[in-house]
Amino acid sequence: MKNNISLKSFLFIVCITLMSGYLKNANAQSNNTTPNDTYMDKLVGTWTGNLILESTELPLVFIVTKDSSNNFKAFLDSPLQNAFDVPLGELSFTDSEIKIDAPYLAAYYIGRFRDDLTIKGTWNQAAYSFPLILIKKS
C-alpha cells in the first residue's frame, strides 16, 4: 500500500487516538502474559525507532518490562507528541514474529529479530503500514 497520507493528517490521527485511548484508560495496565519463550525475554528493555512520514521522522520509544512473576508489560512514548507511558497490550512471539498490540491506538507492531539489538518490522495503524526498525538502547 502506498502511503499517501499527509504528515499533518497522520499526526492528527495518532494524537487524537493517543489522547482518547490513553485518557480513557489512564489507570489500565497492559496485558500481563507469562510466555516461556526466550525471545520474549529479549524484548525486555528500551527500544527506539523512527516512523518516516513524508520527510519527517516521528521517534517512538517502546519500554518492555518483566516483573518477578514473569509478567511482561509494555509502554510507548512518542516524545514529539508529548505522549509518555501509553500502555500497550499483548506481547506475543509466534512463528518467528514478535507482535506488540497497541489497542488504545488502534495499532500494532509486527517484527522479527535481526539480531539481539535490532527488530525489523512494520507499524500498522488506521489502514496504513510504515516500516519501523527498533534498536535496543538498554
C-alpha positions in Angstrom: 0.0 0.0 0.0 1.4 3.4 -0.9 1.5 5.8 2.0 -0.3 8.8 0.6 -1.2 10.5 3.8 -0.1 14.0 4.8 2.1 14.3 7.8 -0.4 16.6 9.5 -3.3 14.1 8.9 -1.3 11.2 10.3 -0.1 13.1 13.3 -3.6 14.3 14.0 -4.9 10.7 13.8 -2.1 9.5 16.1 -2.5 12.4 18.6 -6.3 12.0 18.8 -6.0 8.3 19.2 -3.3 8.6 21.8 -5.3 11.1 23.8 -8.7 9.4 23.6 -7.4 5.9 24.4 -4.8 7.0 27.0 -7.1 9.3 28.9 -9.9 6.9 28.9 -7.6 4.1 30.2 -5.1 6.1 32.2 -5.2 3.6 35.0 -5.3 0.5 32.9 -2.3 -1.8 32.8 -1.0 -3.5 29.7 -1.6 -7.2 29.3 0.3 -9.5 31.7 1.5 -12.5 29.9 3.7 -15.3 31.0 5.3 -16.8 27.9 8.1 -19.3 28.2 9.8 -18.3 25.1 13.3 -16.9 25.4 12.6 -14.5 22.6 10.2 -12.7 24.9 13.0 -12.2 27.4 15.0 -10.5 24.6 12.2 -7.9 24.4 12.8 -6.6 27.9 14.4 -3.1 27.7 14.0 0.2 25.9 13.7 0.1 22.1 13.7 3.2 19.9 12.8 3.7 16.2 11.6 6.4 13.9 8.4 6.3 11.8 9.2 8.1 8.4 6.2 10.3 7.5 6.8 12.1 4.3 10.0 14.0 5.1 9.6 13.9 8.8 10.7 11.4 11.4 8.4 10.6 14.3 10.5 9.0 17.1 8.9 6.2 19.1 10.2 4.5 22.3 8.9 1.1 23.4 9.6 0.2 27.0 9.2 -3.5 27.9 9.5 -4.8 31.4 9.2 -8.2 33.2 8.3 -8.4 36.8 9.3 -11.1 39.4 6.2 -13.1 38.5 7.3 -13.3 34.8 4.6 -10.9 33.7 5.5 -8.7 30.7 4.3 -5.1 30.4 4.9 -2.6 27.6 4.5 1.1 27.2 5.0 3.6 24.4 6.5 7.1 24.4 6.1 9.5 21.5 8.2 12.4 22.6 7.4 14.8 19.8 3.7 14.4 20.7 4.4 14.7 24.4 2.8 11.3 24.9 4.5 9.2 27.5 3.8 5.8 29.3 1.0 4.9 26.9 0.1 1.3 28.0 0.4 -1.3 25.2 -1.4 -4.6 25.0 -0.4 -8.1 24.4 3.1 -9.1 23.6 3.5 -12.3 21.6 6.0 -14.3 19.8 4.7 -16.7 17.1 6.2 -18.2 14.0 9.4 -16.1 14.5 7.4 -12.9 14.6 7.0 -10.5 17.5 3.7 -8.8 17.8 3.0 -5.8 20.1 -0.6 -4.7 20.3 -1.5 -1.1 20.9 -5.2 -1.3 21.5 -5.6 2.3 22.7 -4.0 3.4 19.5 -5.9 1.0 17.2 -2.5 -0.1 16.1 0.1 -2.9 16.3 3.7 -3.6 15.5 5.0 -6.8 13.9 8.6 -7.5 13.5 11.5 -10.1 13.5 14.8 -10.0 15.4 17.6 -9.3 13.0 20.0 -9.8 16.0 19.7 -9.3 19.8 19.7 -5.5 19.4 17.6 -5.0 16.3 14.0 -5.7 15.3 12.9 -5.0 11.7 9.2 -4.6 11.4 6.1 -2.7 10.5 3.9 -0.3 12.5 0.3 -0.7 11.4 -2.4 1.9 12.2 -5.6 3.2 10.6 -5.2 1.2 7.4 -1.6 2.4 7.0 1.6 0.5 7.3 5.0 2.0 8.0 8.4 0.3 8.2 9.8 0.6 11.7 13.2 -0.7 12.8 13.7 -0.8 16.6 17.1 -0.6 18.2 17.6 -1.7 21.7 19.0 1.0 23.9 19.0 -0.8 27.3 
